[in-house]
């Protein structure tokens, strides 16, 4: 019984649809993680900039981490806009 159900499921699902499903899940999870990390870094940068521990070296370190995240965020936004417009 189980083997016949598995063969039916495997015959109806193609390899490309499964790969597309996993690729979409990966991009979605990565975008959420990126946005959360960007928000955390920007918040920490703002809080620490008002403290006595803020210096040029710490500012450069935060900028080094924030810039790639910001570029990734804009790429995610562009991808989502293109995805919405293409539908």
C-alpha positions in Angstrom: 0.0 0.0 0.0 2.7 2.5 1.0 4.9 1.6 -2.0 2.1 2.2 -4.4 1.4 5.6 -2.8 5.1 6.5 -3.0 5.3 5.5 -6.7 2.2 7.7 -7.4 3.7 10.6 -5.6 7.1 10.2 -7.3 5.5 9.9 -10.7 3.5 13.1 -10.3 6.4 15.2 -8.9 9.1 16.1 -11.3 12.7 16.7 -10.2 12.6 20.3 -11.4 9.5 21.2 -9.3 11.2 19.7 -6.2 14.4 21.6 -6.8 12.5 24.8 -7.5 10.6 24.4 -4.2 13.8 23.9 -2.2 15.6 26.8 -4.0 12.6 29.1 -3.1 12.7 28.0 0.5 16.4 28.7 0.7 16.2 32.2 -0.7 13.3 33.1 1.6 15.0 31.9 4.7 18.2 33.6 3.7 16.5 36.9 3.1 14.8 36.8 6.6 18.1 36.1 8.3 19.8 38.9 6.3 17.1 41.4 7.2 17.2 40.4 10.9 21.0 40.7 11.0 21.0 44.0 9.3 18.4 45.4 11.8 20.5 44.1 14.7 23.7 45.6 13.3 22.1 49.0 12.6 20.6 49.0 16.1 23.8 48.1 17.8 25.6 50.7 15.8 23.2 53.4 16.8 23.3 52.4 20.5 27.0 52.2 20.6 27.6 55.5 18.8 26.1 57.3 21.8 28.4 55.5 24.3 31.9 56.3 25.5 33.2 53.1 23.8 32.5 54.4 20.3 35.7 55.1 18.2 36.8 55.2 14.6 37.9 51.5 14.7 34.5 50.4 16.0 32.7 52.5 13.4 34.8 50.9 10.6 34.1 47.5 11.9 30.3 48.1 11.9 30.5 49.6 8.4 32.4 46.6 7.2 29.6 44.3 8.4 26.7 46.6 7.5 27.6 47.4 3.9 27.3 43.9 2.4 24.1 43.3 4.4 22.6 46.5 3.0 23.6 45.6 -0.6 22.0 42.1 0.0 18.9 43.8 1.4 18.6 46.0 -1.7 19.1 43.0 -4.0 16.3 41.1 -2.1 14.0 44.1 -2.5 14.8 44.3 -6.2 14.2 40.6 -6.6 10.8 40.8 -4.8 9.7 43.8 -6.9 10.6 42.1 -10.1 8.9 38.9 -9.0 5.7 40.8 -8.2 5.8 42.8 -11.4 6.3 39.6 -13.5 3.2 38.0 -12.2 
